[in-house]
Amino acid sequence: MRPEKRRLAPLAWTPAVLWFTLAAGPGAVIGNTVFGDPNEPSTWWFGIPSIWTWQVLGWASGVGLIWFVGQHMGLATVPRHESAAAEKS
């Protein structure tokens, strides 16, 4: 990573940890009831079960996180120098 991009590392770690916790990890349990009662379709905010909405929001935020890490932190660019390949002796 380029030195000028290193200062963005804490800015990337915070949403990454939140995403792993809330979207892909145990926080997904929250999504079961946050947008309505799963057993009562009349309470669903978007006309679909709450967990579906939670997972779509998690997917979209994950795409945004990958975009940020790839584009703004420079992890989707070709390195400036060539690294030596490890050879088996």
DOGU-238213 format. One record per atom (N, C-alpha, C, O): x negated, z, y negated. Coordinates in steps of 0.2 Angstrom, whole numbers, padded with zeros to 4 digits, always signed. Atoms other than C-alpha are relative to their C-alpha. Example, Ala and Ser with C-alpha at 12.3 -4.5 7.8 and 13.67 -1.06 7.14 Angstrom:
-0004+0000+0006 -0062+0039+0022 -0004+0000-0006 -0009+0003-0005 +0004-0001+0006 -0068+0036+0005 +0004+0003-0005 +0001+0004-0011 
% end
This chain:
-0004+0000+0006 +0000+0000+0000 -0004+0000-0006 -0010+0003-0006 +0004+0000+0006 -0007-0004-0017 +0001+0007-0004 +0006+0010-0004 +0000-0006+0004 -0012+0011-0028 +0006+0001-0005 +0008+0007-0006 -0005-0001+0005 +0001+0008-0041 +0007+0001+0003 +0011+0003-0001 -0006-0001-0004 +0015+0008-0028 +0000+0007+0003 +0005+0009+0005 +0000-0007-0003 +0009+0025-0021 +0004+0005-0003 +0007+0010+0000 -0004-0005+0003 +0018+0035-0034 +0008-0001+0002 +0011+0004+0000 -0007+0001-0002 +0035+0028-0028 +0001+0003+0007 +0007+0003+0009 -0001-0002-0007 +0032+0035-0010 +0005+0006+0000 +0009+0006+0004 -0005-0006+0000 +0041+0052-0014 +0007-0003-0001 +0012+0000+0001 -0006+0003+0001 +0055+0041-0021 +0003-0003+0006 +0009-0004+0006 -0003+0003-0006 +0057+0032-0005 +0001+0005+0006 +0006+0004+0010 -0001-0005-0006 +0055+0047+0007 +0006+0004-0001 +0010+0005+0004 -0006-0004+0001 +0069+0057-0001 +0007-0004+0003 +0010-0001+0007 -0006+0004-0002 +0083+0043+0002 -0001-0001+0008 +0004-0001+0011 +0001+0002-0007 +0075+0039+0019 +0002+0006+0005 +0005+0005+0010 -0001-0006-0003 +0076+0057+0025 +0008+0001+0000 +0011+0003+0005 -0007+0000+0001 +0094+0058+0018 +0004-0005+0005 +0009-0003+0008 -0004+0005-0004 +0099+0042+0027 -0001+0002+0007 +0005+0001+0011 +0001-0001-0007 +0092+0047+0044 +0004+0006+0002 +0007+0007+0007 -0004-0006-0001 +0101+0064+0042 +0008-0002+0000 +0011+0000+0005 -0007+0001+0001 +0118+0058+0036 +0003-0006+0003 +0008-0006+0006 -0003+0006-0002 +0120+0040+0042 -0002-0001+0008 +0003-0003+0012 +0002+0001-0007 +0110+0040+0059 +0000+0006+0004 -0001+0006+0010 +0001-0006-0003 +0109+0058+0063 +0006+0004+0001 +0012+0002+0001 -0006-0005+0000 +0120+0074+0064 +0005+0000-0006 +0010+0002-0005 -0004+0000+0006 +0127+0071+0047 +0006-0005+0001 +0011-0005-0003 -0006+0005-0002 +0138+0057+0055 +0006+0004+0002 +0012+0001+0001 -0006-0004-0001 +0150+0071+0060 +0004+0001-0006 +0010+0002-0005 -0003-0001+0006 +0154+0074+0042 +0005-0006-0001 +0010-0006-0003 -0004+0006+0001 +0160+0056+0042 +0007-0001+0004 +0011-0005+0002 -0006+0000-0004 +0174+0059+0054 +0006+0002-0003 +0011+0000-0002 -0006-0002+0004 +0185+0068+0042 -0001-0001-0008 +0004+0001-0011 +0001+0000+0008 +0178+0065+0024 +0005-0005-0003 +0006-0004-0009 -0004+0004+0003 +0189+0050+0021 +0007+0000+0003 +0011-0005+0003 -0007-0001-0003 +0205+0056+0030 +0000+0003+0007 -0005+0003+0010 -0001-0003-0006 +0211+0065+0045 +0000-0005+0006 +0004-0010+0005 +0000+0005-0005 +0206+0055+0061 +0006-0001+0004 +0007-0006+0007 -0006+0000-0004 +0222+0059+0069 +0007-0002-0004 +0012-0002-0001 -0006+0002+0004 +0234+0054+0055 -0002-0006-0004 -0005-0005-0010 +0002+0006+0003 +0232+0036+0050 +0003+0000-0008 +0000-0004-0012 -0003+0000+0007 +0243+0039+0034 -0005+0003-0005 -0004+0002-0011 +0005-0003+0005 +0228+0049+0026 -0006-0004+0000 -0011-0002-0004 +0006+0004+0000 +0215+0036+0029 -0001-0004-0007 +0004-0007-0009 +0001+0002+0007 +0208+0031+0012 +0000-0008+0000 +0003-0011-0005 +0001+0007+0000 +0204+0013+0016 +0004-0004+0005 +0003-0010+0007 -0004+0003-0005 +0216+0009+0030 -0003+0000+0007 -0001-0003+0011 +0004-0001-0006 +0203+0012+0043 -0002+0007+0002 -0003+0011-0003 +0002-0007-0001 +0197+0027+0052 -0006+0002-0004 -0010-0002-0006 +0005-0002+0004 +0186+0038+0042 -0008-0001+0002 -0012-0003-0002 +0006+0001-0003 +0171+0037+0054 -0003-0008-0001 -0009-0009-0002 +0002+0007+0001 +0171+0018+0052 -0002-0001-0007 -0007-0004-0009 +0003+0001+0007 +0170+0019+0033 -0006+0003-0001 -0011+0001-0004 +0007-0004+0001 +0156+0032+0034 -0005-0004+0003 -0011-0005+0000 +0006+0004-0003 +0146+0020+0046 -0001-0006-0004 -0007-0008-0005 +0001+0006+0004 +0149+0005+0035 -0004+0002-0006 -0009-0002-0008 +0004-0003+0006 +0143+0015+0020 -0007+0002+0002 -0012+0000-0002 +0007-0002-0002 +0128+0021+0030 -0004-0006+0002 -0010-0007+0000 +0003+0007-0002 +0124+0003+0036 -0002-0003-0007 -0008-0005-0008 +0001+0003+0006 +0125-0003+0018 -0006+0004-0004 -0010+0001-0007 +0005-0004+0003 +0114+0011+0011 -0007-0001+0004 -0012-0001+0001 +0006+0001-0004 +0102+0008+0025 -0003-0007-0002 -0010-0008-0002 +0003+0007+0002 +0100-0011+0020 -0003+0001-0007 -0008-0002-0008 +0003-0001+0007 +0097-0005+0002 -0006+0004+0001 -0011+0002-0003 +0006-0004-0001 +0084+0007+0008 -0006-0004+0003 -0011-0004+0000 +0005+0004-0003 +0075-0006+0018 -0002-0005-0005 -0008-0007-0006 +0002+0004+0006 +0076-0018+0003 -0005+0003-0005 -0010+0000-0007 +0005-0003+0004 +0068-0005-0008 -0007+0001+0002 -0012+0000-0001 +0007-0001-0003 +0054-0001+0004 -0004-0006+0000 -0010-0007-0001 +0003+0006-0001 +0051-0019+0007 -0002-0003-0007 -0008-0006-0007 +0001+0003+0007 +0052-0026-0011 -0004+0004-0005 -0009+0002-0008 +0003-0004+0006 +0048-0012-0023 -0006+0004+0002 -0010+0005-0003 +0006-0004-0002 +0035-0003-0013 -0005-0005+0003 -0011-0003+0004 +0005+0005-0002 +0026-0019-0008 -0001+0000+0008 -0007-0003+0010 +0001+0000-0007 +0028-0017+0011 +0002-0006+0003 +0001-0007+0009 -0002+0006-0002 +0035-0034+0013 -0005-0006-0002 -0003-0012-0002 +0004+0005+0003 +0020-0043+0006 -0006-0001+0005 -0008+0004+0009 +0006+0001-0004 +0004-0050+0014 -0005+0004-0003 -0006+0004-0009 +0006-0004+0002 -0011-0039+0013 -0005-0005-0004 -0006-0010-0002 +0005+0004+0004 -0024-0045+0000 -0006-0001+0004 -0010-0006+0003 +0006+0001-0003 -0038-0043+0012 +0001+0000+0008 +0006+0003+0010 -0001+0001-0007 -0040-0047+0031 -0003+0006+0003 -0009+0008+0002 +0003-0005-0003 -0042-0032+0042 -0003-0002+0007 -0001-0007+0010 +0004+0002-0006 -0054-0033+0057 +0005+0002+0006 +0007+0008+0006 -0004-0001-0006 -0045-0034+0074 -0004+0005+0005 -0010+0004+0005 +0004-0004-0005 -0049-0021+0087 -0001-0004+0006 +0003-0006+0009 +0002+0003-0006 -0058-0028+0101 -0001+0004+0006 -0004+0010+0005 +0001-0004-0006 -0059-0022+0118 -0007-0001+0003 -0009-0007+0004 +0007+0001-0002 -0077-0019+0124 +0000+0000+0008 -0006-0001+0010 
% end
